[in-house]
Amino acid sequence: MIAEKTFLRIAFIVALGTTVYSCVDPDEREETPADEWFAGGSQTIFNRGNGAFSSSFPNLNANRIKVHSTGDAAFGSTFVSAPAPVNPGLGPIFNNVSCTSCHINDGRGKPPLNGEQNSSLLIRLSVTGTTEHGGPKPVPGFGNQLQPRSIFGVAAEASFKIAYTEVTGNFADGTSYSLQSPAYSIENPYQPLPADLMISPRVAPPVFGLGLLEAIDESEIIARADENDSDGDSISGKPNYVWDEIANKKVIGRFGWKANNPNILQQSAGAYNEDMGITNFIFQKESSYGQVQFSTQEVYDVSDSLLQSVSFYIRTLAVPARRNADDVVVLNGKKIFVAAKCSSCHIPKSHTATNVAFPEISDQTIFPYTDLLLHDMGEDLSDHRPDFEASGKEWRTAPLWGIGLTKVVNGHNNFLHDGRARSLMEAVLWHGGEAEASRQYVKNLSGADRDALIKFLESL
C-alpha cells in the first residue's frame, strides 16, 4: 500500500488542478512521477490486491453502474448445452464455458503446466490465402480456431500438446539464464488436417483499461507509425487494418495479440462465438458452421442487450495505479527502460479523444505503455501465420500497465502471447527483430541495473 504521507502528497498535487498546471508545460508535467501514479487518468483505482483488474471506473453515474454490473454478471455466467432454462446454447464445440473462465479476475491467462487442464490458451487456425476481406482463411472442417471441447454426442475438433525445450544463454557479466521454447502438436483430429495448416497459440490477455485504449484518437496511433523506418531508428511500427463487421469496412485494429479486432464490441462478440459457440447479432452462425457438427437455430444464444452490457463492462474496467513510482531504484529502472529504447514501442503516454457522449473516457492522459502498432518481433516469436496486415513475425505492442500485479491477480508470471516467458526478464530476452538492439542492451547490463529494470516494470 502507498504510504499515507505519499498518497496525501499526490492527492494534494492533483487537487491543485489548474493552479499548478497553468505554470508547468503540459508535456513536462505529464512525465512527472506524481502524474504517473494515475496510469488510467481519472479512471485509476488504488487497489493492489487480487481485485486490482476488476474495479469499475470510479466516477460512473448510477445508470452506468447498473449496466456495468449487468455486464459483470454476464461476464461470469456459465453456459450449458440446450435445452436449459438458464444460459443455454453452449457449443456444440467450444473452448470454455464462460468469459471469466479464460479471463480469470479480468487478467492474464497462461498455458497449461504440469498436467493442468487448459483453461486460457487457444489455438488460432488458418490455411494459405485470405478471406474476401483480407483476413486469415479458415481451415475447411475446423474454421478459424481449434475447439478441443464439445457437448455430449458431438466430436471435439482435436486436442493439442505443448513440449518445451530449454534454451540457455548468458548475460555479459557471465550470469546464466534459461528460456523455454514451445513446440505445439495437434492430436486426435476428428478429420484429417490440411498440409498447409497454420497455427497460432494465444493466451487470454487482460481486459482492464480497454475502454481507454479504444478511446485513443486514431490520428495519434497513425502518427506513431513508421512502416518504412524513415527516421532510421530501426523501429518500423505499423497499424493493422482489419474488418469491422458492423461498419462493413476495414478500420484500424486495436485489440488482440495481433491487433486483429477493431473494437471491444466485436472482440466480445467474436469471443462468445468462437470460444463458447454462442451466437449473437454480429456473428449469427455457430462456429461449427460448415462442419458435420453444425446445427441450425433460429434465435441468438446471447441477446443484443447482454452482449452490449458485457462490452460496456469491459469498456469501463479501471486501471490500477502505479506502485513505488518515486522509488529511487524504480526511477533508475525507468531511465534504463528509455536508454534501451523499450519506450520506442512501449510508448508511456497516450491521450484519449474528446467524447461528449462518454465523458468518463474523454480527454484523458493515460500511461498504457503501448503504441498499439504492429512490430517485427523476430523469428523466435513468429507464429508463421498472417493475420490481416500482420505477418507471422509481427505482433501488437502489448500494454504494460498493471503488469506488475500479474502474480497477485492471476497467481503466475507467464508472459508473451503464448505464455512461454516465466518472468519479465524472460519476456525481455525473447524480444528480437526490431527489439534486437534493446535485448542486447539489456544483456550487457550489470546485475543491479537488470534488477532495476525489472523493479520498474513491476511498478507499472
C-alpha positions in Angstrom: 0.0 0.0 0.0 1.2 3.5 -0.7 2.5 5.3 2.4 -0.2 7.7 3.8 2.0 10.7 3.5 3.0 9.9 -0.1 -0.7 9.4 -1.0 -1.7 12.7 0.6 1.1 14.5 -1.2 -0.1 13.1 -4.6 -3.7 14.0 -3.7 -2.6 17.5 -2.8 -0.8 17.9 -6.1 -3.8 16.7 -8.1 -6.1 19.0 -6.0 -4.1 22.0 -7.0 -5.5 21.4 -10.5 -5.1 24.3 -13.0 -3.4 26.5 -10.4 -0.2 24.3 -10.7 -0.8 23.1 -14.2 -1.0 26.6 -15.6 2.6 27.2 -14.5 4.0 24.0 -16.0 4.4 22.9 -19.6 1.9 20.1 -20.2 4.4 17.7 -21.7 6.8 18.2 -18.9 4.1 17.9 -16.2 2.7 14.6 -17.6 6.1 12.9 -17.3 6.4 13.6 -13.6 6.1 10.7 -11.1 3.1 12.5 -9.5 1.1 12.2 -12.7 2.2 8.7 -13.5 0.6 7.3 -10.3 -2.6 7.8 -12.3 -2.0 5.3 -15.1 -5.6 5.4 -16.2 -6.1 9.2 -15.8 -9.2 9.9 -13.8 -10.2 6.2 -14.3 -7.4 5.0 -12.0 -8.1 2.9 -8.8 -5.7 2.4 -5.9 -6.1 -1.4 -5.5 -3.1 -3.7 -5.5 -4.9 -6.8 -4.4 -6.4 -9.7 -6.4 -9.2 -7.5 -7.5 -6.9 -4.8 -9.0 -8.2 -5.5 -12.6 -11.9 -5.8 -11.7 -13.0 -2.4 -10.5 -15.3 -0.2 -12.4 -14.4 3.4 -13.4 -14.6 5.3 -10.1 -16.9 8.1 -11.4 -19.7 6.3 -13.2 -23.2 7.6 -12.6 -25.9 5.3 -11.2 -27.3 4.3 -14.6 -23.8 3.4 -15.9 -23.0 1.4 -12.8 -26.2 -0.6 -13.3 -25.1 -1.5 -16.9 -21.6 -2.3 -15.7 -22.9 -4.6 -13.0 -25.2 -6.4 -15.5 -22.2 -6.9 -17.8 -20.1 -8.1 -14.9 -22.7 -10.8 -14.1 -23.0 -11.9 -17.7 -19.2 -12.0 -18.0 -19.2 -14.6 -15.2 -22.2 -16.6 -16.4 -21.6 -20.2 -17.3 -23.3 -21.5 -20.4 -24.6 -25.0 -20.8 -25.9 -27.0 -23.7 -29.5 -26.6 -24.8 -32.2 -27.1 -23.8 -31.8 -25.4 -20.5 -33.8 -22.7 -18.5 -30.7 -20.5 -18.0 -27.8 -19.7 -20.3 -28.4 -22.4 -23.0 -26.6 -22.5 -26.3 -23.1 -23.8 -25.4 -21.2 -25.4 -28.3 -21.7 -27.7 -29.9 -17.9 -27.3 -30.0 -16.1 -24.8 -27.7 -13.0 -23.8 -25.7 -14.6 -22.7 -22.4 -18.0 -22.2 -20.7 -17.7 -18.5 -19.6 -15.8 -15.3 -20.3 -14.2 -15.4 -16.8 -13.1 -19.0 -17.2 -10.4 -17.6 -19.5 -10.0 -14.1 -18.2 -9.7 -15.0 -14.6 -10.1 -11.9 -12.4 -10.2 -10.0 -15.7 -6.5 -10.8 -16.0 -3.9 -12.7 -17.9 -4.1 -16.4 -19.0 -1.3 -18.9 -19.1 -0.5 -22.2 -20.8 -1.4 -25.5 -19.1 1.6 -26.7 -17.0 2.4 -30.0 -15.3 -0.7 -31.8 -16.5 -3.1 -29.0 -15.7 -6.4 -28.8 -17.7 -6.1 -26.0 -20.2 -8.4 -23.0 -19.4 -6.9 -19.9 -21.0 -4.9 -20.8 -24.1 -6.4 -21.2 -27.5 -5.1 -22.1 -30.9 -5.9 -20.0 -33.9 -6.0 -21.8 -37.3 -5.8 -20.9 -41.0 -4.6 -22.2 -44.3 -2.8 -20.5 -47.2 -4.7 -17.5 -48.6 -7.1 -14.9 -47.3 -10.8 -14.2 -47.0 -12.6 -11.7 -49.2 -11.8 -9.1 -46.5 -8.1 -9.9 -46.2 -8.3 -11.9 -43.0 -6.9 -15.4 -42.3 -8.5 -18.1 -44.4 -10.5 -20.7 -42.3 -9.4 -24.3 -42.3 -12.1 -26.5 -44.0 -13.8 -28.5 -41.3 -12.2 -26.6 -38.5 -12.7 -22.9 -39.0 -10.6 -20.1 -37.5 -10.0 -21.6 -34.1 -9.4 -25.1 -32.6 -12.2 -26.1 -30.3 -10.9 -29.0 -28.2 -14.2 -29.5 -26.2 -17.7 -30.4 -27.2 -21.1 -31.1 -25.8 -22.4 -34.7 -25.4 -22.7 -36.6 -28.6 -20.5 -34.3 -30.6 -16.9 -34.8 -31.6 -14.4 -32.2 -30.4 -12.2 -30.9 -33.3 -8.9 -32.1 -31.8 -6.6 -31.8 -28.8 -3.2 -30.2 -28.5 0.0 -30.7 -26.6 2.9 -28.4 -25.8 6.5 -29.6 -25.5 9.2 -27.3 -24.1 12.9 -27.2 -24.8 15.2 -25.3 -22.6 17.4 -22.7 -24.4 20.3 -21.4 -22.3 22.4 -18.3 -22.5 24.5 -15.8 -20.6 24.4 -12.1 -19.8 27.6 -10.2 -20.4 28.6 -10.4 -16.8 28.5 -14.2 -17.0 25.2 -14.8 -15.3 23.3 -17.6 -16.9 19.7 -17.7 -17.9 17.3 -20.3 -19.4 14.3 -19.8 -21.7 11.7 -22.4 -22.6 10.9 -22.8 -26.3 7.5 -24.3 -27.0 6.5 -26.7 -29.8 2.8 -27.4 -30.4 1.3 -30.5 -31.8 -2.4 -31.1 -32.8 -3.6 -34.5 -31.8 -6.7 -36.7 -32.4 -8.4 -34.5 -35.1 -11.9 -35.6 -35.9 -10.9 -35.5 -39.6 -7.6 -35.1 -41.3 -5.9 -31.7 -41.1 -4.6 -30.0 -44.3 -1.0 -29.9 -45.2 -0.8 -26.1 -45.3 -2.3 -25.7 -41.8 -1.0 -22.7 -39.8 -1.5 -22.3 -36.1 -1.1 -19.5 -33.6 -1.3 -20.2 -29.8 -2.6 -17.3 -27.8 -3.3 -16.9 -24.1 -6.1 -14.7 -22.8 -5.0 -11.1 -22.4 -6.0 -8.8 -19.5 -9.3 -6.9 -20.2 -9.0 -3.9 -17.9 -8.3 -0.5 -19.4 -9.6 -1.4 -22.8 -12.1 1.3 -22.9 -9.4 3.9 -22.6 -7.3 2.2 -25.4 -10.4 2.2 -27.6 -10.7 5.9 -26.9 -7.2 6.9 -28.1 -7.6 9.1 -31.1 -6.9 7.2 -34.3 -4.7 10.1 -35.6 -2.4 9.6 -32.6 -1.9 5.9 -33.5 -1.2 6.7 -37.1 1.2 9.5 -36.3 3.4 7.0 -34.4 3.6 4.6 -37.4 6.8 4.4 -39.4 6.4 1.4 -41.6 9.4 2.2 -43.8 11.6 3.3 -40.9 12.0 6.8 -42.4 13.8 8.1 -39.3 16.4 5.3 -39.4 15.9 4.2 -35.8 15.2 0.5 -36.8 11.7 0.8 -35.4 9.0 0.5 -38.0 5.7 0.1 -36.4 2.5 -0.1 -38.5 -1.2 -0.3 -37.8 -3.2 -3.4 -38.6 -6.2 -2.8 -40.8 -9.0 -5.3 -40.0 -12.6 -5.9 -41.0 -15.3 -4.2 -38.9 -18.4 -6.3 -39.1 -20.8 -3.5 -38.2 -19.2 -0.7 -40.2 -18.7 -3.1 -43.1 -15.3 -1.8 -43.9 -11.6 -2.0 -42.9 -10.5 0.1 -40.0 -7.6 0.2 -37.6 -7.2 -2.8 -35.3 -6.5 -2.2 -31.7 -7.3 -5.4 -29.7 -5.9 -8.9 -29.7 -2.3 -10.0 -29.8 -2.0 -9.0 -33.5 -4.4 -6.0 -33.2 -6.9 -8.1 -35.3 -10.0 -6.7 -33.7 -11.3 -3.1 -34.3 -13.3 -2.6 -31.1 -14.5 -4.1 -27.9 -18.0 -5.0 -29.1 -16.7 -7.1 -32.0 -13.9 -8.6 -29.8 -16.6 -9.6 -27.3 -19.0 -11.0 -29.9 -16.2 -13.0 -31.5 -15.1 -14.5 -28.2 -18.7 -15.6 -27.5 -18.9 -17.2 -30.9 -15.6 -18.9 -31.2 -14.7 -19.6 -27.5 -18.2 -20.8 -26.4 -20.2 -21.4 -29.6 -22.6 -18.7 -28.6 -24.3 -16.9 -31.5 -25.1 -13.2 -31.4 -26.3 -10.4 -33.7 -22.7 -9.8 -35.0 -21.7 -13.5 -35.5 -25.0 -15.2 -36.3 -23.8 -18.6 -37.3 -22.4 -21.3 -35.0 -18.6 -21.6 -35.0 -19.3 -25.2 -36.3 -20.9 -23.8 -39.5 -19.8 -25.9 -42.4 -18.8 -28.9 -40.3 -20.7 -32.2 -39.6 -21.3 -30.9 -36.1 -23.3 -27.9 -37.3 -26.8 -27.5 -36.2 -29.2 -24.7 -37.3 -31.0 -22.4 -34.9 -33.4 -19.5 -35.2 -32.5 -17.3 -32.2 -29.2 -15.9 -30.9 -27.8 -17.6 -27.8 -26.9 -14.2 -26.2 -29.2 -11.2 -26.6 -28.2 -7.9 -28.1 -28.6 -6.1 -24.7 -26.5 -8.6 -22.8 -23.7 -8.5 -25.4 -23.8 -4.7 -25.2 -23.6 -4.8 -21.4 -20.6 -7.2 -21.4 -18.9 -4.8 -23.8 -19.7 -1.9 -21.6 -18.4 -3.8 -18.6 -15.1 -4.4 -20.3 -15.0 -0.8 -21.6 -15.4 0.6 -18.0 -12.9 -1.5 -16.2 -10.5 0.8 -14.4 -6.7 0.8 -14.4 -4.7 0.1 -11.2 -2.4 2.9 -10.1 1.4 2.8 -10.3 3.2 1.5 -7.2 6.5 2.9 -5.9 6.8 5.3 -8.8 9.0 7.6 -6.8 11.3 4.8 -5.6 15.0 5.5 -6.4 15.6 2.1 -7.9 12.4 2.3 -9.9 13.4 5.7 -11.3 16.8 4.3 -12.3 15.0 1.3 -13.9 12.8 3.8 -15.9 16.0 5.5 -17.2 17.3 2.1 -18.3 13.9 1.3 -20.0 14.3 4.5 -22.0 18.0 4.1 -22.7 17.3 0.5 -24.0 14.8 2.1 -26.4 12.0 -0.1 -24.9 9.9 3.1 -24.8 10.2 3.4 -28.6 7.4 0.8 -28.9 6.1 0.7 -25.3 5.3 4.4 -25.5 4.4 5.5 -22.0 1.8 8.2 -22.6 -1.3 8.4 -24.8 -4.3 10.7 -24.9 -8.0 9.9 -25.4 -10.1 11.8 -27.8 -12.9 14.2 -26.8 -16.2 12.3 -26.4 -19.1 14.3 -25.1 -21.3 11.2 -25.0 -18.9 9.4 -22.8 -17.2 12.0 -20.6 -15.5 9.3 -18.4 -13.1 8.4 -21.2 -12.9 11.9 -22.8 -9.7 13.9 -22.9 -7.7 11.7 -20.6 -3.9 11.5 -20.3 -3.1 7.8 -19.7 0.1 5.7 -19.4 -0.6 2.3 -21.0 3.0 1.8 -22.4 2.0 0.8 -25.9 1.7 2.4 -29.3 -1.0 -0.2 -30.5 1.1 -0.8 -33.6 2.5 -4.0 -35.1 6.2 -4.7 -34.9 8.5 -7.4 -36.2 9.5 -9.4 -33.1 11.9 -11.7 -34.8 11.8 -15.3 -35.9 11.9 -16.8 -32.4 8.4 -15.3 -31.6 7.0 -15.9 -35.1 3.8 -18.0 -35.4 4.2 -18.1 -39.2 0.5 -17.2 -39.6 -0.5 -13.9 -41.2 -3.5 -12.0 -39.7 -4.8 -9.2 -41.9 -1.8 -6.9 -42.3 0.2 -8.6 -39.6 2.9 -11.1 -40.8 3.8 -14.1 -38.8 6.6 -12.2 -37.0 4.6 -9.1 -36.3 2.7 -8.5 -33.0 1.0 -5.6 -31.5 2.9 -3.9 -28.7 1.4 -5.2 -25.5 0.3 -2.6 -22.9 2.4 -2.8 -19.8 0.1 -1.0 -17.3 -0.8 -3.4 -14.4 1.8 -6.0 -15.5 3.5 -5.9 -12.1 0.3 -7.1 -10.5 0.0 -10.3 -12.6 1.3 -12.6 -9.8 -1.1 -11.1 -7.3 -4.2 -11.2 -9.5 -3.6 -14.4 -11.5 -1.1 -16.4 -9.5 1.6 -16.7 -12.1 4.2 -14.7 -14.0 3.8 -16.1 -17.5 4.1 -13.5 -20.3 4.1 -13.1 -24.1 1.4 -14.2 -26.5 1.7 -17.9 -25.6 2.8 -17.5 -22.0 6.2 -19.1 -22.7 8.1 -16.5 -20.6 8.1 -17.4 -16.9 9.3 -14.0 -15.8 9.5 -10.4 -17.0 13.2 -10.9 -17.8 12.5 -14.0 -19.9 9.9 -11.9 -21.8 12.6 -9.3 -22.5 15.1 -11.9 -23.6 12.6 -13.3 -26.2 12.4 -10.0 -28.0 14.0 -9.9 -31.4 13.5 -8.3 -34.7 13.0 -4.6 -34.2 13.8 -5.1 -30.5 17.0 -7.0 -31.0 19.2 -4.0 -30.1 17.1 -3.5 -26.9 17.6 -7.1 -25.9 21.4 -6.8 -26.4 21.4 -3.6 -24.4 19.7 -5.5 -21.5 22.1 -8.5 -21.8 25.0 -6.1 -21.4 23.6 -4.5 -18.2 25.0 -5.2 -14.8 23.0 -7.4 -12.4 22.0 -4.3 -10.4 20.7 -2.5 -13.5 18.8 -5.6 -14.7 17.2 -5.7 -11.3 16.3 -2.0 -11.5 14.7 -2.5 -14.9 12.5 -5.3 -13.6 11.7 -3.3 -10.5 10.4 -0.5 -12.8 8.3 -2.9 -14.8 6.9 -4.3 -11.6 5.8 -0.8 -10.6 3.6 -0.4 -13.7 
